[in-house]
Amino acid sequence: VGDYYTQIAIQGPKAEATLQKLTDVNLSQIKNYWFKHGTVCGLPNTLVARTGYTAEDGFEIYVPSDVATSERVWNEVTEAGKEFGIVPCGLGARNTLRLEGKMALYGHEISDKINVWEAALDRYCKMEKGDFVGRAALAKAQAEGLKRILVGLESVDRGIPRDGYKVFDTAGHEVGYVTSGSYAPFLKKNIALAYVPPALSALDTEVMVEIRGQMVKCKVVPTPFYKRPKKSA
């Protein structure tokens, strides 16, 4: 993260148990998307945030970016997580996880051409709280109604819908496009997010996705594709 900090993300159901071994911060007291400062791996005043983009519980820590410190912390984290089966992963795994959780990524599900209602993110936009930059444009879009909406797709035929692939109705008319798609290892299914007209957004509606020149049948399914279990009291 810049020239000064390395960010290390510890994600998954055992993230808290792993990181708690290495810090004096009471991790159970950090709410989702909140943070605290404390000692981590002997480093004082380290920022510990309950954040991530994997649809799982997890933490992100920010440590000095010099190689020796970064490597030491990395090694201590992996050692602490050994009993839980910790493994390193990269952006490919992160992207599959955020897709399963229907977490929007800029340039895919969201952009300056997509409004909050189309992306089903209106819960983050409080129109009743007074004026703000862009409110008039959003109000206009809201009044005009949705022309497209983000839905989840699951392949019925063989094939993985990928980012940018065209979506067609069953009559062969182009109606939308895929924003993200992948094989989902946890679900053992080929899944995707796509923008389609509201008329084609009902669950179990069949659409076709063009994959390498072939029409592959898909159906609209509930999202998120995966939702992590709630912690037991």
Backbone bond lengths (Angstrom), bond angles and torsions (degrees), N, CA, C in turn:
res aa  C-N    CA-C-N  psi(-1)  N-CA   C-N-CA  omega(-1)  CA-C   N-CA-C  phi
1 V - - - 1.459 - - 1.523 107.04 -
2 G 1.325 116.63 97.54 1.450 119.75 -175.37 1.516 110.12 67.09
3 D 1.332 114.76 -158.67 1.464 119.77 -178.86 1.521 112.76 -92.96
4 Y 1.335 117.00 -6.29 1.461 119.67 -169.83 1.523 114.24 -108.22
5 Y 1.325 117.29 -26.37 1.461 119.14 -173.66 1.525 111.92 -131.43
6 T 1.317 114.11 146.95 1.463 122.36 168.07 1.517 107.46 -105.82
7 Q 1.319 116.72 132.65 1.460 120.50 175.23 1.522 108.61 -100.32
8 I 1.306 115.86 129.24 1.463 121.30 174.47 1.520 107.47 -120.40
9 A 1.328 116.23 125.50 1.462 121.47 -179.22 1.526 109.30 -103.31
10 I 1.323 115.98 128.03 1.463 122.51 175.05 1.520 105.99 -112.77
11 Q 1.318 117.38 110.11 1.455 121.85 -170.60 1.526 111.46 -124.58
12 G 1.325 115.33 146.92 1.455 120.33 175.31 1.514 112.48 124.71
13 P 1.329 117.34 172.76 1.469 121.75 -175.80 1.526 114.13 -58.67
14 K 1.328 117.68 -26.09 1.463 121.33 -178.43 1.529 112.45 -103.78
15 A 1.329 116.61 15.17 1.468 119.82 -178.69 1.525 111.52 -61.78
16 E 1.330 116.65 -44.67 1.468 119.40 -178.36 1.527 111.11 -64.32
17 A 1.321 116.58 -45.37 1.468 120.09 -179.21 1.524 111.32 -63.04
18 T 1.320 116.55 -35.39 1.466 120.60 179.25 1.519 111.36 -68.99
19 L 1.322 116.23 -53.10 1.461 120.04 -174.90 1.520 112.31 -70.22
20 Q 1.342 117.16 -29.62 1.461 119.28 -178.12 1.527 112.07 -61.07
21 K 1.326 117.17 -26.64 1.467 120.63 177.49 1.525 112.32 -65.25
22 L 1.330 117.05 -20.94 1.461 121.54 -168.86 1.517 114.01 -112.16
23 T 1.341 117.81 3.44 1.458 119.54 -174.00 1.518 112.01 -140.17
24 D 1.347 115.18 154.96 1.465 120.06 174.79 1.524 111.41 -91.96
25 V 1.321 117.46 -1.05 1.462 121.73 177.38 1.527 109.13 -76.53
26 N 1.329 116.95 134.56 1.463 120.49 174.58 1.525 107.73 -78.40
27 L 1.306 116.61 96.95 1.464 121.09 -172.64 1.521 112.73 -64.97
28 S 1.323 117.22 -27.23 1.467 119.78 -178.95 1.525 111.69 -66.10
29 Q 1.333 116.98 -17.45 1.464 120.87 -179.51 1.531 113.03 -89.51
30 I 1.321 117.46 -5.74 1.465 120.14 179.38 1.527 108.94 -89.74
31 K 1.329 116.17 119.14 1.463 120.59 178.57 1.528 110.01 -76.28
32 N 1.315 116.03 164.11 1.461 120.26 175.36 1.520 110.50 -56.94
33 Y 1.329 116.50 131.93 1.465 125.29 178.91 1.533 112.96 70.68
34 W 1.325 118.12 13.82 1.456 122.51 173.39 1.528 107.74 -107.20
35 F 1.335 115.10 171.40 1.463 118.83 -179.11 1.521 109.96 -148.29
36 K 1.321 114.89 163.91 1.458 122.89 173.45 1.521 108.27 -142.61
37 H 1.331 115.26 163.04 1.462 120.81 172.75 1.526 108.76 -107.35
38 G 1.300 115.74 144.14 1.453 120.40 177.95 1.518 110.10 -172.89
39 T 1.314 115.44 -173.40 1.463 120.64 179.34 1.526 109.79 -88.88
40 V 1.324 115.85 128.10 1.468 122.19 177.50 1.527 107.71 -130.27
41 C 1.318 116.29 125.22 1.474 120.99 -179.02 1.530 111.06 52.89
42 G 1.335 116.37 37.55 1.457 121.46 178.99 1.513 114.82 79.91
43 L 1.326 118.31 1.68 1.470 122.04 -179.08 1.522 109.38 -98.02
44 P 1.350 118.02 112.76 1.464 120.26 -178.22 1.526 112.07 -72.05
45 N 1.332 114.68 158.40 1.469 122.32 174.84 1.529 112.78 56.30
46 T 1.325 115.95 37.56 1.467 121.03 177.50 1.523 109.77 -86.44
47 L 1.324 116.36 135.47 1.462 120.47 178.45 1.524 109.16 -79.56
48 V 1.337 114.77 125.77 1.466 122.16 178.39 1.523 107.48 -120.76
49 A 1.323 117.51 115.51 1.464 121.80 -176.47 1.523 110.29 -117.02
50 R 1.342 115.31 137.40 1.477 118.84 175.10 1.528 107.55 -87.28
51 T 1.303 114.32 74.24 1.458 122.06 -175.88 1.519 109.68 -137.07
52 G 1.308 115.14 171.41 1.452 121.98 178.81 1.513 108.33 160.10
53 Y 1.315 116.65 175.41 1.463 120.05 -179.59 1.517 109.63 -135.88
54 T 1.337 114.25 53.51 1.460 120.24 -176.20 1.523 113.11 -125.95
55 A 1.339 117.82 -1.53 1.464 122.75 -175.21 1.531 111.90 66.62
56 E 1.323 116.32 11.92 1.462 122.12 174.66 1.525 108.74 -116.20
57 D 1.335 115.86 165.60 1.455 119.44 171.18 1.524 107.71 -65.10
58 G 1.326 116.19 153.31 1.453 117.57 178.40 1.508 113.13 172.87
59 F 1.323 114.65 174.08 1.461 122.23 -178.06 1.520 109.84 -135.33
60 E 1.323 114.64 152.98 1.456 121.72 171.56 1.518 107.26 -124.22
61 I 1.330 116.41 129.26 1.459 121.11 179.52 1.522 108.63 -116.55
62 Y 1.319 115.13 149.26 1.466 121.51 -176.57 1.520 108.32 -121.49
63 V 1.329 115.79 114.34 1.458 121.47 -175.58 1.527 109.32 -122.97
64 P 1.346 117.66 161.03 1.471 119.91 178.73 1.531 111.42 -52.86
65 S 1.332 115.47 141.79 1.465 120.06 -169.58 1.527 115.08 -84.59
66 D 1.337 118.12 -0.76 1.466 116.69 178.92 1.528 109.16 -63.04
67 V 1.305 115.42 147.18 1.462 121.43 -171.26 1.528 111.97 -58.82
68 A 1.321 116.88 -43.29 1.464 120.20 -176.32 1.528 111.18 -61.21
69 T 1.344 116.19 -46.06 1.468 120.08 -179.28 1.517 111.05 -67.39
70 S 1.325 116.30 -45.87 1.468 120.32 -178.74 1.524 111.31 -59.84
71 E 1.328 116.33 -44.01 1.464 120.07 -179.91 1.523 111.02 -66.23
72 R 1.333 116.61 -40.01 1.471 119.44 -179.70 1.521 110.75 -62.65
73 V 1.328 116.65 -47.28 1.466 120.13 -179.43 1.528 110.23 -63.19
74 W 1.327 115.97 -44.84 1.471 119.76 178.03 1.527 110.73 -55.40
75 N 1.320 116.47 -47.14 1.464 120.47 -178.34 1.522 111.62 -65.24
76 E 1.333 117.31 -37.91 1.462 120.03 179.23 1.524 111.22 -68.59
77 V 1.323 116.93 -37.64 1.466 120.43 177.32 1.530 110.40 -64.58
78 T 1.321 116.99 -46.69 1.468 119.36 -178.76 1.528 111.59 -66.02
79 E 1.330 116.97 -34.27 1.462 120.08 176.89 1.527 110.21 -67.41
80 A 1.343 116.81 -42.50 1.467 121.07 -179.59 1.521 111.73 -64.05
81 G 1.323 116.61 -29.41 1.458 119.99 -177.55 1.515 115.00 -93.37
82 K 1.321 117.32 1.44 1.471 120.35 -176.70 1.520 112.35 -56.56
83 E 1.324 116.56 -43.55 1.465 118.72 -176.36 1.524 112.21 -65.86
84 F 1.340 116.60 -17.49 1.465 120.81 179.46 1.531 112.31 -101.08
85 G 1.324 116.36 3.63 1.459 119.54 179.12 1.511 114.01 78.81
86 I 1.328 117.29 31.74 1.464 121.09 -178.44 1.531 110.81 -60.33
87 V 1.325 116.03 140.73 1.469 121.47 175.93 1.524 108.70 -138.04
88 P 1.332 118.18 147.48 1.469 120.18 175.71 1.523 110.27 -74.47
89 C 1.317 116.65 148.10 1.463 120.09 176.56 1.524 108.78 -145.64
90 G 1.314 115.62 162.68 1.458 121.34 -176.78 1.510 112.73 -117.13
91 L 1.325 115.87 -163.26 1.456 121.19 -174.98 1.523 112.56 -67.59
92 G 1.332 117.61 -27.58 1.460 119.32 177.90 1.518 111.39 -62.61
93 A 1.328 116.34 -45.84 1.463 120.84 177.62 1.523 110.36 -65.85
94 R 1.326 116.49 -43.22 1.471 120.11 177.22 1.523 110.94 -56.89
95 N 1.326 116.52 -42.32 1.459 120.09 -176.94 1.524 111.55 -67.01
96 T 1.333 117.15 -38.70 1.462 119.97 177.27 1.520 110.84 -64.51
97 L 1.324 116.73 -41.72 1.461 120.95 -179.91 1.521 111.70 -65.23
98 R 1.334 117.10 -43.00 1.468 118.13 -178.98 1.527 110.61 -70.06
99 L 1.342 117.77 -28.99 1.463 120.57 174.76 1.522 110.34 -66.38
100 E 1.328 117.42 -45.42 1.468 120.66 178.08 1.523 111.12 -58.46
101 G 1.328 116.65 -33.23 1.454 121.17 -179.85 1.517 114.43 -90.65
102 K 1.345 117.30 4.40 1.474 123.39 -177.66 1.524 110.71 53.63
103 M 1.306 116.19 49.71 1.455 121.51 176.50 1.524 108.18 -99.47
104 A 1.325 115.75 117.94 1.464 121.75 -172.48 1.523 111.67 -67.09
105 L 1.331 115.83 143.00 1.459 122.39 177.32 1.519 108.63 -121.49
106 Y 1.340 116.06 132.47 1.464 119.62 -178.55 1.528 109.91 -62.62
107 G 1.330 114.55 137.98 1.454 120.28 -175.79 1.516 112.66 89.66
108 H 1.316 116.13 -6.58 1.464 121.89 177.79 1.534 109.23 -123.25
109 E 1.341 116.97 -83.44 1.464 119.65 -179.68 1.525 112.90 -80.79
110 I 1.312 117.33 -21.55 1.464 120.96 -179.31 1.521 110.17 -132.13
111 S 1.329 114.72 147.88 1.462 122.06 176.89 1.516 107.30 -165.86
112 D 1.337 117.21 -178.20 1.461 119.96 178.49 1.525 112.06 -75.94
113 K 1.337 117.17 0.95 1.467 121.40 177.79 1.533 111.71 -107.83
114 I 1.309 117.18 -0.66 1.468 122.23 -176.47 1.522 108.64 -118.63
115 N 1.341 117.57 128.22 1.464 118.91 -179.47 1.529 111.26 -93.34
116 V 1.324 114.52 169.93 1.467 119.90 -171.28 1.524 112.89 -66.54
117 W 1.341 117.72 -28.45 1.464 119.33 -179.91 1.521 110.94 -75.16
118 E 1.317 116.72 -37.19 1.462 120.27 176.30 1.521 110.86 -62.57
119 A 1.328 115.80 -39.58 1.465 121.09 -177.57 1.525 113.12 -86.27
120 A 1.349 116.94 0.94 1.467 121.95 -178.21 1.528 111.76 58.25
121 L 1.345 114.95 39.03 1.463 121.03 178.63 1.523 111.66 -116.81
122 D 1.327 116.74 20.96 1.465 120.32 -176.52 1.526 112.87 -65.82
123 R 1.333 117.67 -15.87 1.465 119.14 177.30 1.523 111.82 -64.16
124 Y 1.328 116.50 -18.52 1.460 120.70 179.12 1.532 112.28 -95.50
125 C 1.308 117.63 2.54 1.466 121.79 -175.72 1.523 108.60 -123.43
126 K 1.318 117.85 104.16 1.460 123.03 -175.28 1.530 109.84 -95.03
127 M 1.319 115.72 91.27 1.463 121.08 -177.18 1.523 112.41 -64.63
128 E 1.327 116.99 -24.54 1.469 120.72 -176.08 1.523 113.00 -82.50
129 K 1.322 118.83 -2.30 1.465 121.26 -174.78 1.522 113.93 -92.81
130 G 1.325 117.95 21.45 1.458 119.64 177.22 1.513 112.48 95.90
131 D 1.336 115.35 -174.71 1.460 120.65 -173.06 1.532 111.45 -76.69
132 F 1.326 115.21 150.58 1.460 122.18 173.40 1.520 107.56 -157.45
133 V 1.316 116.25 164.01 1.463 120.47 -179.00 1.531 109.74 -60.96
134 G 1.321 115.88 123.66 1.456 120.96 179.10 1.508 114.82 93.89
135 R 1.345 117.56 -3.84 1.466 119.52 -176.46 1.524 112.25 -62.27
136 A 1.328 116.82 -41.72 1.469 120.11 -178.06 1.528 110.90 -61.24
137 A 1.327 116.59 -42.53 1.463 120.24 179.55 1.527 111.15 -65.56
138 L 1.330 116.23 -38.54 1.457 119.64 178.31 1.522 111.33 -68.03
139 A 1.333 116.26 -40.16 1.464 120.18 178.13 1.528 110.67 -61.91
140 K 1.323 116.24 -40.18 1.467 120.80 178.33 1.527 110.57 -63.51
141 A 1.330 116.24 -45.14 1.463 120.40 179.17 1.522 111.23 -63.30
142 Q 1.326 115.97 -38.62 1.461 120.59 179.42 1.523 110.68 -65.20
143 A 1.331 116.53 -42.39 1.462 121.19 -179.16 1.529 111.84 -66.84
144 E 1.320 116.60 -34.88 1.468 120.69 -178.27 1.527 112.53 -75.60
145 G 1.315 116.75 -18.60 1.457 120.48 178.63 1.520 112.81 87.77
146 L 1.328 114.86 162.40 1.464 120.98 -176.70 1.523 111.77 -74.51
147 K 1.309 115.01 135.22 1.467 120.84 172.61 1.531 110.72 -104.91
148 R 1.314 116.17 -16.98 1.462 121.48 177.38 1.516 107.88 -153.98
149 I 1.311 116.34 160.02 1.458 120.62 -179.17 1.528 108.90 -150.10
150 L 1.318 115.44 147.32 1.464 120.99 -178.67 1.527 109.96 -80.60
151 V 1.326 115.99 127.09 1.463 120.89 179.81 1.522 110.03 -130.23
152 G 1.315 114.77 163.31 1.452 120.87 172.77 1.515 110.37 -94.52
153 L 1.314 116.55 139.88 1.461 122.21 177.29 1.524 110.34 -122.13
154 E 1.312 114.69 146.95 1.464 121.62 173.14 1.523 107.77 -128.60
155 S 1.310 116.81 132.37 1.461 120.27 -179.43 1.526 110.44 -68.03
156 V 1.327 115.54 131.28 1.461 121.62 171.93 1.527 108.73 -90.30
157 D 1.323 116.15 -45.38 1.464 122.02 174.28 1.529 109.34 -88.94
158 R 1.311 116.62 173.05 1.462 120.46 178.40 1.523 109.95 -72.29
159 G 1.316 116.19 138.94 1.455 121.18 178.84 1.511 110.99 137.92
160 I 1.323 115.65 145.90 1.465 121.31 -179.28 1.523 109.41 -109.60
161 P 1.330 118.24 114.70 1.471 120.14 174.25 1.528 109.49 -66.56
162 R 1.313 116.72 130.62 1.461 121.24 -178.35 1.523 110.89 -117.41
163 D 1.321 114.54 164.44 1.459 122.62 178.41 1.531 111.18 -49.01
164 G 1.332 116.33 125.46 1.455 121.26 176.30 1.513 115.19 92.60
165 Y 1.326 118.20 -11.95 1.465 119.93 179.20 1.531 110.03 -65.81
166 K 1.318 116.60 145.09 1.465 121.81 -177.19 1.529 111.10 -81.43
167 V 1.343 114.44 144.89 1.466 121.46 177.63 1.527 108.52 -111.08
168 F 1.327 116.32 137.44 1.462 122.36 -178.78 1.527 109.62 -125.86
169 D 1.338 116.33 153.19 1.459 118.57 169.92 1.527 108.43 -79.67
170 T 1.327 116.96 175.67 1.466 119.85 -174.85 1.527 112.58 -71.12
171 A 1.349 116.58 -11.11 1.463 120.32 176.05 1.524 111.79 -88.67
172 G 1.343 116.29 -4.44 1.458 119.99 177.45 1.504 115.45 95.23
173 H 1.342 117.87 10.13 1.457 121.19 178.65 1.529 110.20 -89.16
174 E 1.327 116.79 133.12 1.457 120.13 176.85 1.522 109.46 -68.47
175 V 1.337 116.68 127.17 1.462 120.57 -173.56 1.524 113.72 -127.74
176 G 1.317 119.01 -11.60 1.457 119.47 -177.10 1.515 112.00 -177.49
177 Y 1.325 115.09 -161.28 1.465 119.80 -177.33 1.522 110.34 -154.00
178 V 1.320 114.31 154.94 1.464 121.95 177.73 1.524 109.00 -82.68
179 T 1.328 116.74 136.84 1.465 121.18 177.74 1.527 111.96 -99.03
180 S 1.323 117.13 -34.90 1.470 122.62 177.93 1.519 107.71 -153.72
181 G 1.328 116.73 145.70 1.454 119.71 177.42 1.513 111.22 -159.35
182 S 1.323 115.57 151.55 1.463 119.72 -177.50 1.520 109.92 -169.53
183 Y 1.313 115.68 162.11 1.454 119.97 162.81 1.520 106.73 -74.68
184 A 1.323 116.77 132.33 1.461 121.57 -179.27 1.527 108.73 -102.19
185 P 1.335 118.38 103.76 1.469 120.96 -175.87 1.525 113.55 -58.60
186 F 1.334 117.27 -38.60 1.464 120.08 -178.42 1.526 110.51 -66.85
187 L 1.341 116.40 -40.94 1.458 121.52 -177.31 1.525 112.64 -86.83
188 K 1.353 115.75 -18.64 1.465 121.85 -175.55 1.530 111.50 57.71
189 K 1.345 114.72 42.99 1.462 121.44 179.58 1.522 109.22 -142.30
190 N 1.336 115.76 158.72 1.457 121.31 171.74 1.524 108.12 -91.89
191 I 1.329 116.40 122.06 1.461 120.46 -173.95 1.522 110.50 -128.91
192 A 1.327 115.09 163.82 1.463 119.98 178.92 1.514 109.72 -159.57
193 L 1.323 114.96 161.36 1.454 122.85 166.69 1.514 106.82 -111.53
194 A 1.328 116.69 141.97 1.460 120.04 -176.61 1.520 110.18 -151.60
195 Y 1.324 115.10 152.78 1.464 120.98 172.42 1.518 108.86 -95.93
196 V 1.340 115.17 127.08 1.465 121.81 178.17 1.527 108.30 -137.98
197 P 1.335 118.92 163.90 1.466 120.68 175.37 1.526 110.65 -63.29
198 P 1.341 118.03 150.03 1.467 120.59 178.97 1.525 113.47 -53.06
199 A 1.330 117.22 -32.17 1.465 120.75 -179.02 1.522 112.51 -64.40
200 L 1.325 117.18 -17.75 1.465 121.11 -179.74 1.525 112.36 -110.78
201 S 1.333 116.43 17.54 1.464 119.94 -173.39 1.525 114.15 -96.70
202 A 1.330 118.06 -5.12 1.462 120.07 -178.57 1.525 110.52 -68.52
203 L 1.323 115.88 147.07 1.462 120.70 179.76 1.525 110.85 -57.24
204 D 1.308 115.87 141.49 1.467 125.63 178.89 1.524 113.92 74.65
205 T 1.350 117.52 2.04 1.459 119.43 174.26 1.525 109.44 -63.84
206 E 1.320 116.75 133.48 1.459 120.61 179.58 1.520 111.21 -91.92
207 V 1.311 115.73 135.98 1.464 123.12 174.05 1.523 107.52 -134.75
208 M 1.314 115.29 170.90 1.460 120.84 178.45 1.526 109.10 -119.54
209 V 1.314 116.54 138.88 1.464 121.80 175.39 1.526 107.96 -117.10
210 E 1.323 115.64 130.05 1.461 119.62 179.00 1.525 109.69 -81.31
211 I 1.319 115.57 116.02 1.460 122.03 -178.75 1.526 108.57 -123.32
212 R 1.319 115.67 111.09 1.468 122.00 -179.06 1.530 112.09 50.93
213 G 1.330 115.24 45.09 1.454 120.53 176.14 1.514 115.25 82.67
214 Q 1.335 117.44 -2.23 1.461 121.65 179.19 1.523 110.22 -111.34
215 M 1.336 116.26 143.22 1.451 120.99 176.68 1.527 109.47 -86.67
216 V 1.315 115.97 120.17 1.463 122.18 -178.10 1.526 109.04 -112.23
217 K 1.324 115.53 126.54 1.463 120.16 -177.84 1.530 110.59 -75.09
218 C 1.334 115.00 133.92 1.465 122.03 175.73 1.525 108.59 -132.85
219 K 1.310 116.34 165.05 1.461 119.98 176.00 1.518 109.80 -133.53
220 V 1.333 115.39 152.73 1.461 121.48 178.27 1.525 108.75 -76.81
221 V 1.327 115.98 130.87 1.466 121.56 -177.32 1.529 109.67 -130.03
222 P 1.343 117.07 163.17 1.472 119.75 179.57 1.526 111.91 -64.31
223 T 1.317 115.08 150.42 1.461 121.70 173.29 1.524 108.53 -129.19
224 P 1.335 117.95 153.90 1.464 126.20 -0.39 1.528 111.80 -66.18
225 F 1.320 115.19 154.63 1.457 119.60 178.72 1.524 110.76 -66.29
226 Y 1.325 115.09 -30.56 1.465 121.34 -179.79 1.519 108.55 -138.59
227 K 1.322 115.32 136.98 1.466 120.94 175.93 1.518 107.45 -131.65
228 R 1.320 115.72 124.23 1.463 118.05 -174.82 1.523 110.32 -65.18
229 P 1.321 116.97 144.41 1.468 120.83 179.84 1.525 110.89 -61.83
230 K 1.322 115.47 145.26 1.458 119.63 176.31 1.519 109.41 -71.95
231 K 1.338 114.65 146.34 1.462 118.74 178.40 1.518 109.45 -67.82
232 S 1.321 115.57 138.90 1.458 119.42 175.89 1.511 109.29 -73.77
233 A 1.309 116.39 147.13 1.469 121.16 -177.09 1.519 110.71 -68.11
